[in-house]
Amino acid sequence: MVSQVDAAYADVAQAELYDAECPWHPQDDVYLALDLAAASVLDVGCGTGTRLVRAREVGHRGRLVGVDPGEGMLAVARAKTDRVEWVYGDAQTMDLGSRFELITMTGHAFQVLLDDISVQAALRNFHRHLEPGGRLAFETRNPEARAWESWIRTESLGRIEGPDGTPYEVWVDNPVVQGDLVTFEAARRAPRTGELLTSTSTLRFLDAARLRDLVCQAGFTIEGWFGDWDRGPVTAGNPEIVVVARAA
C-alpha cells in the first residue's frame, strides 16, 4: 500500500501557514452542508480542522472527529478547539472502533493514495467506519484538466501572511509527470529574513472511469458525480471529480 504525506505537515511552523494558503473555499460550503445534515462526521485528512471547527461553531451537536497523519496539522487543529476529537492516523489503517453517518476526505487529500491497492484499502476502511446507508464524500482533481501544467513558479507565485503577520511568498514548481503520478515542489519564503521552507509531494491523478469502478467495488452506490462545486458534469473543461457515495 502506497501513500505519501507531505513532510511539511508534520512541522508546526509550516502547518501554521496552511490556513493562510488555503482560505475558506466554495468546496468548504458544500462539505459543511453535508456535515450539518449528518449526526456524526469523520473527516479524514482533516488538516488544521477549519471545517469541523466551523461546523461546531454554527450548531452541529453530534460527534465530530478529525483524523490526520500530520502531527503539525493536528497541533494547529487542537489549538483551535477541544470540542472536536482530533486523532492521529491515516485513511488506510485508522481504526476508531465506531461508525459515522458521514465520512469526508477533502482538500484533494484523496490524491496521496498513489496506487489502486492504497485506494482500495482506504475505501474499504471508510465503508467499515460508516453506518449502514452512511455517506462518503471526497474530491480529486480531474486529470483531463491537467492542473499540473500551471504548477510553475511564474504562474503560482502568491503572497500570504503567517499567524504572526510575517509575509511569505508561496509557490509550487517543477512538476514531474510519471504515468498518473505528479511530483512537485512547494516553497514558502519570508523575504524579510530570507527563510525558505520547502517540501516535495507526489499526487495521483486517477482516471475517472477507474475511480468509479474502485468506489463501486468497495461497496458504495454513487449518488453524486460532479466536475465542479456548482454540480457541473465531469468533463475535460471542469477541474474536479467530486464524489458522493452511499454505503450499501
QUILIN-V888017 format. One record per pair of residues at least 6 apart in sequence whose C-alpha atoms are under 6 Angstrom apart, sorted by the first residue. I is the first residue (numbers start at 1). J is the second residue. If there is no record, write none. Layout:
# QUILIN-V888017
[[I	J] [I	J]]
This chain:
# QUILIN-V888017
[[1	117] [1	118] [2	114] [2	118] [3	112] [3	113] [3	114] [4	112] [6	201] [8	14] [9	15] [9	70] [9	72] [9	73] [10	70] [10	71] [10	72] [11	72] [12	72] [15	72] [15	73] [17	162] [20	160] [36	60] [38	101] [39	62] [40	62] [40	63] [40	64] [40	100] [40	101] [41	64] [41	100] [41	102] [41	103] [42	65] [42	66] [42	103] [43	66] [43	103] [43	104] [43	105] [44	67] [44	105] [45	67] [45	68] [46	66] [46	67] [46	68] [47	73] [48	73] [48	76] [48	77] [49	77] [64	84] [65	84] [65	85] [65	86] [66	86] [67	87] [67	88] [67	89] [68	88] [68	89] [68	90] [69	88] [69	89] [69	90] [91	122] [92	121] [92	122] [99	129] [99	130] [99	131] [100	130] [100	131] [101	130] [101	131] [101	134] [102	134] [102	135] [102	136] [103	136] [104	136] [104	137] [104	138] [105	138] [106	138] [108	139] [108	140] [111	203] [111	204] [112	203] [113	119] [114	204] [124	218] [133	246] [133	247] [133	248] [134	246] [134	247] [135	245] [135	246] [136	244] [136	245] [137	243] [137	244] [138	243] [139	241] [139	242] [139	243] [140	240] [140	241] [141	239] [141	240] [141	241] [142	239] [142	240] [142	241] [143	205] [144	236] [145	236] [145	239] [151	172] [151	173] [152	172] [152	173] [153	171] [153	172] [153	173] [156	171] [157	170] [157	171] [158	169] [158	170] [159	168] [159	169] [159	170] [160	167] [160	168] [161	167] [161	168] [168	189] [168	190] [169	188] [169	189] [170	187] [170	188] [171	186] [171	187] [172	185] [172	186] [173	185] [174	184] [175	183] [175	184] [176	182] [176	183] [180	204] [180	205] [181	203] [181	204] [182	202] [182	203] [183	201] [183	202] [184	200] [184	201] [185	199] [185	200] [186	198] [186	199] [187	197] [187	198] [188	196] [188	197] [189	195] [189	196] [219	248] [220	245] [220	246] [220	247] [220	248] [221	245] [221	246] [222	245] [223	244] [223	245] [224	243] [224	244] [225	242] [225	243] [226	232] [226	233] [226	234] [226	241] [226	242] [227	233] [227	234] [227	238] [227	240] [227	241] [228	240]]
